[in-house]
Amino acid sequence: MSLLEFFYWLEYSPLLIEMRSSPWLFPVIATIHLFGLVTIGGSVLIVNLHLLGFGLSHQPTVQLARNAERLLLVGILIMLVTGLLLFLCFATKYYYLAPFWIKLTSLVIVLIFTFTTHRRVVMDNDRTGLASKSVAFTSMLLWIIVALGGRLIGFP
């Protein structure tokens, strides 16, 4: 079975046919997906802006990152669950869309980056060095690519 055939099989399962035919279910899931995006965006921004020297300067980086990480994990969980449902509804369409593959690839890269390199730099608690600033910038850039990839999916 090819990847395209697998996507077709997923898209045309009875549950997803029902979901697509509902006038309210898909928009509700898409709205929850956006709430996950906002949660991720807020937690990423607050830590990375702190690393860049903006805001919350009296709070230790480690403490700020630990507090924001809870929100990040909740946002990621929301985005993955709802994103999977949104994907499954139109899997064969997404198969042909370059922005979908860019988003998916960027998402994998940013998750690996966030939970390895970014976490290591944040736990060093040094927000004045060049390493922390470049990691913060890279993190924000990768998350922006994920968000833009998602937005461009709507413009085939």
C-alpha positions in Angstrom: 0.0 0.0 0.0 1.5 3.4 -1.0 1.4 6.4 1.2 -1.3 8.0 -1.0 -3.5 4.9 -0.8 -3.1 4.9 3.0 -4.1 8.6 3.1 -7.1 7.8 0.9 -8.1 4.9 3.2 -7.8 7.2 6.3 -9.8 10.1 4.7 -12.7 7.8 3.6 -13.2 6.0 6.9 -16.8 6.3 8.2 -15.9 8.5 11.1 -14.2 11.1 9.0 -16.9 11.1 6.4 -19.4 11.9 9.2 -17.0 14.6 10.5 -16.7 16.2 7.1 -20.5 16.2 6.6 -21.2 17.9 9.9 -21.7 21.7 9.5 -20.2 22.5 12.9 -17.7 19.7 13.9 -14.8 20.7 11.6 -15.0 24.4 12.4 -15.1 23.6 16.2 -12.0 21.4 15.8 -10.2 24.0 13.8 -11.0 26.6 16.4 -9.6 24.4 19.2 -6.5 23.9 17.0 -6.1 27.7 16.9 -6.4 27.8 20.7 -3.5 25.3 20.8 -1.5 27.6 18.5 -2.1 30.6 20.7 -1.0 28.6 23.8 2.2 27.4 22.1 2.9 30.9 20.7 2.5 32.5 24.1 4.8 30.1 25.9 7.4 30.2 23.1 7.4 33.9 22.9 7.6 34.6 26.7 10.7 32.4 27.1 12.4 33.4 23.8 11.8 37.2 24.4 13.3 36.7 27.9 16.4 35.0 26.3 16.7 38.0 23.9 16.6 40.4 26.9 13.0 41.6 26.7 10.6 41.4 29.6 10.6 39.6 32.9 14.2 40.5 33.6 14.0 39.8 37.3 12.7 36.3 36.9 15.2 33.5 36.6 15.2 31.9 33.1 14.9 28.4 34.5 11.8 29.2 36.5 10.2 31.0 33.6 10.9 28.2 31.2 9.6 25.5 33.6 6.3 27.5 34.1 6.0 28.1 30.3 6.8 24.5 29.5 3.6 23.3 31.0 1.6 25.5 28.7 3.8 24.5 25.8 3.1 20.8 26.4 -0.6 21.5 26.7 -0.6 23.5 23.5 1.4 20.8 21.6 -1.0 18.1 22.8 -4.0 20.2 21.6 -2.4 20.9 18.3 -1.4 17.3 17.6 -4.8 15.8 18.4 -6.8 18.4 16.6 -4.2 18.7 13.8 -4.5 14.9 13.2 -8.3 15.2 13.0 -8.1 18.1 10.6 -5.5 16.3 8.5 -7.5 13.1 8.3 -10.5 14.9 6.9 -8.6 15.9 3.8 -5.6 13.6 3.8 -5.4 13.0 0.1 -5.6 16.8 -0.6 -2.7 17.4 1.9 -0.7 14.7 0.2 -0.2 16.9 -2.8 0.4 20.2 -0.9 4.0 21.3 -0.4 3.0 23.6 2.6 1.7 20.5 4.4 5.0 18.7 4.0 7.0 21.9 5.0 4.8 22.3 8.1 5.2 18.6 9.0 9.0 18.6 8.5 9.4 21.9 10.4 7.2 20.6 13.2 9.4 17.6 13.7 12.6 19.8 13.5 11.3 22.4 16.0 10.1 19.7 18.5 13.5 18.1 18.5 15.2 21.5 18.7 12.9 22.6 21.5 13.4 19.6 23.7 17.1 19.3 23.2 19.1 22.4 22.3 16.6 25.0 23.5 16.1 23.2 26.8 19.8 22.9 27.4 20.4 26.6 26.8 17.4 27.6 28.9 18.5 25.4 31.8 22.0 27.1 31.7 20.2 30.2 33.1 22.5 32.5 31.1 20.4 34.8 29.0 23.1 37.2 28.2 25.2 35.1 25.9 25.2 34.9 22.1 24.2 31.2 22.3 21.0 32.0 24.2 20.1 34.8 21.7 20.7 32.6 18.7 18.8 29.7 20.1 15.8 32.0 20.9 15.9 33.5 17.4 16.1 30.0 15.8 13.3 28.7 18.0 11.0 31.6 17.0 11.9 31.2 13.3 11.1 27.5 13.3 7.8 28.0 15.1 6.9 30.8 12.6 7.7 28.4 9.7 5.4 25.8 11.2 2.6 28.4 11.6 3.1 29.8 8.1 3.1 26.3 6.6 -0.2 25.6 8.4 -1.6 28.9 7.1 -0.5 28.2 3.5 -2.3 24.9 3.5 -5.5 26.8 3.0 -4.2 28.3 -0.2 -3.5 25.4 -2.6 
